């Protein structure tokens, strides 16, 4: 059955807004469910979809929306970000893992056969050996999941529960494990997590960027519009052999390469990126190259944005929607 409409949790979030826009472009009706709505990147299409304010931990609220709108699928994007989840592990687990079970139960009770869950490369925790620096063998979905931080644990727990709802009730559950995501507007909401956003927006403001370490660190970072495309593709896919898919750019880049791209656009931009690895300073290796073969073959996913194209679109979207860059030294 063709996808006619889908419930999107977190549909006004950093990733959700582009999912909603892509659905509208394809003639698929988005039904947006979000606790803290932000229509900045949706203000021109705000009247083109139904919005419900609610908490994904509230089963009754989800079921009311499902009963009223009868979606064909649920795209579960809502989550508490890593720093907040780490600061309050109980709340982090409730919002990021228990709420996923609530969404799955709502799908079961509401007779919705498809759930797409947005997961993360954090599922792997410390990526070691030939999969890390300097060889970066492409990491496939069979690499062992050894989550470290609270956010990472909740993603793996959610995936596992999705698998069990598939086994028990036949729900067509798909989890997408994303490489690092960069997106316009992410810096203001997610702070240090958006190191690409920091570099781009400082350049837009004509301000210098100083990052003390990590100039040689390579990593796979995917642009948000490719992320949105993968989610919509997963929602439309049927009969897939797999349940978990990697979504990335298919390429490795350093922060210095990103800075060089920005120098092409803003010749006066200043960057001071120190040597070495681990620019996040986490102490364990989260940097890897996603093998996206499975997503290519089963979902029809193909990255549309190279680094230069992504940066240009990022800047264009900030300007189009009147979003002021955020300065971070």
N, C-alpha and C positions, 0 to 999 in steps of 0.2 A: 504493500500500500504506500502510495506517495505521501511524503510528509506535508501535511496541510498547515499544522500549527503546533507549537511547542511551548511549554512552560520553561522559562529561563530564570533560575534563581541567581541572584546577584547580577541581574540584567542591566543595572546602571553602574556596575563596577568597571575597573580598568579594562578588563577583557570583555565583559558582558556587553558594553555599549557597541562594540564592533561586531559581535555576534548578532545583536538585534538589528543593526544596520544591514548586515549581509542578508539576514533572513528577509527583511523587507524588500531588498533589491531582488531577491529570488521569488518573491510572491508568497513566502511562508509567513504565517501570522505569528509574531512573538507575543507571548503573554508574560509580562515581566513581574517578578516577585522579588522584593528587596526590602531590607530593613532600614537602610539609610540611603534613600535615593539621591542621586546626583545626575541631573539631566544636562550637564554642560555639553557633552558630545552628542546629545540626542534632542537638543532644543528645537531643531528644525523638523523633527519627525515625531515630536512628543504626542501629537494627536492621532498618530497612525497605529498605536497599539494600546492594549489594555494594561494598566498598571495596578498592582496590589501591594500594599505595604504589609509586610509580615516577617515573622521569624521562622527560619527553616526548622527550628526545634519544635514548632507548634503543629502537630499532626492535624488537629481539627481545622486550623487555618488553611493548610495545604489542601485538605480534602474539600473544603468549601470552594476554593478556587478551581479545583479540578472538576467538581460537580457543575459549576457554573460555566466553565469554558471548554471542557472535554478535549484537552490537548492529546496529540498522538504520541508525544514523547516529553520527557523531562530532561533538560540540560542543566546539570547541577554545578554551578560555578561559585556559589556563595561560600565564603571562607573567612576565617580570622587569619591575619597575616602572621608570618613567622615570629617576629619580635614580640607581638602581643600575646601569641600563643605560648611562647617560651616564658614570658613574664608571669603568666597565669595558666599553668598547665591544665588545671581542671576545666576552666572555661574554654581553653583551647581545644581540649578533647571533646567537650560537649558540642561546641559549634562546628568543629571540623570533622568529627567522626560520628558521634551520636546523631547529629543532624542528618548525616548521610543515610544512616539507618532509617530515620524518620522519613526521608525522601523516598527511599526504597519501599518502605511500608505504605506510603501514600500511593506509590505507583501500583503496588499489589492490590490494595483496597479499591483504588480508582480504576483498575483494569487498564493500566497503561503499560504497554509491552516493551517500551524502550527507555533506558536511562543512560545518558552520557555523563560521565564523571570526569572532572578536570583534576588530574593528579600532577605529579612533579618529579623531576629528577632527584629531588631530595629523598625519594624512596630508597636510593642506593647508599646514602650516607657517605662513607669514605670510599672513593673509587681508587683502586690501587693497581700496581703492576703495569702491564703493557697498555692498560686502558687510560692511564694518566700520563703526565709529563714524563718524558718528551715524545713518546711514541704515539699516544692517543689512538690506539686501535679502536675502531668504531664500536660503541657500546650497544649491544642488542638487549631485547627485553628479557632475556634469560639470565642476565647477570644477577647475582644474588641481591635481594633487597635487605639492607642492613641499616635501617634508619637510625639517625643519631638524635636529632632535635625533635621537640614535641610536634611541630608542624609536619615533619617527615613521617613520624609514627602515625599520625592521624591519616595521612594519605594512604599508607599501606593498610591500615585497619579498614579504611573505607573501601579500598579495592577488594579486600578479602570478603567483606560483607556483601559487596556487589556480586562477587562470584557465587556466594551461597544463595543469594536471591535468584540468580540465574539457575543454579542447580535445583533449588527447591520449587521454584514457581515459573521457571521458563522466561523470566524477564531478560530481554536482550540488553545486557549490560556491557558497556564499553568504557574503559578508562584510558585517558590520554595523558601520558607522562611527558610534560613539556621540558625542553631545555630552558635556559634563562630567557625570560621574556622582557622585551623593552617596548614601551608604549607611551604615546603622548599623554600627559596627565598623571602618569604613574609616580613621578618623583614627588609631587605634592602629597600624594596619599601614602606611598610606601617608603619614602625616605631613602636610606642607605642601600636598600635592596635594589634600587634603580641606578646603578653606577653608570650605565649607558646614558640614562636620562640626565644625570648630573653633568656629564661631559657635553652632551648636546645642548642643554639649556644654558650652561655657562657660556658656551660659544655664542648662542643667540643673544645673550645679554652683553657680550663683549667683555666678559669677566674671565680672569685666569682660573685654570683648574690645576690644583696640586694634589697629587695622590702619591703617598710616600713609597709604596712598593707595588710590585706586580706588573711591571712593564713588559716582562717576557711571558706572562701567563696567557695561554691560549684557552679559549672556551667557545662553546656553541651557544649563540644567542639568537633567538628567533623573534621576528617582528610580529606585533600583535595582530595585524591583519592576516598573516599566515596562520596564526593561532585560531582566529575566528573562523577562517576557512576550514580548518581541520575539524572544528567542533560541528559545524554545519554538515560537513561531509560524513562525519561519524553518525550524526543524527539520521542521515538519509541512507546509510549503508544497511544492507540486509544480508544475512547468510554468511557473515564473516567467520573465518576459522578461529580467529584470535579474539581475546578479550582486552588485552593491554597493547597499546601502541605508543611508540616514540614519535614525538613531534618536535622537530628542530629545523635548523637552517641547512643542515648538511655540510656546514663549513666551520672552520675554526678561525677566530680572529683574536688579536690582542687589543688592549685599550689604546696602544700607540697607533695601531692601524685605524681604529675609529677616529683618533685625533687627526690623523693624516687626511681622512675623508672630510672632516670638518674644516680643515685648513683650505681645502679646495673651494668650500662654500664661503667661509669667513677667513680670508687670508691673514687677518690681524689677530686671530684667536691665539691664546697662549696656553700651553699645556706643559706641565712639569710632572711626568710620571716616572717614579723611581724604578730601579731595577728589581729583578727577582720574580717570585711567584706569589700566589694567594693574595690578590688585592683586597679580598674581603677580610683577611686576617682571621679566618675561622680556626686554623690549626688542623683541619682535615680537608682532604681533597674533594671538592664538589665540582671540579672542572673536568669536562669530558666532551666527547663528540658523539652525539646520538646517531645510531644507525637507524635510518628512516625507511629502510627497505620494506618492512611489513606494512607501514602506512601507505607507501606508494602502491604496493600490490593489492592490498585489500580495501583501502579507502579511496584510492585515487588521489592521494595527497601529493602535492608538489609545491615546494616553496616558490613564491612569486617575487619575493623581494631580496635582492642582494644588499650588501651593506650600504652602498651609496643610495640605492633606491629607497631603502627603509629610512635612512636619515632624512632624505628630501621629503618623504611623505610625512614623517614625524613633524618636521618644521611646518609643512603646509597645513597639517591638521591643527596645530597650535594656533597658527595665524587665522585659519578659516573660522574657528570657533571662539576666537578672541581670548585664548588662555594665555595669561602672562607666564613667561618662564620663571622658574624658581632658582634663586642663586644658592649654590652650595660651594664653599671654597675648596 
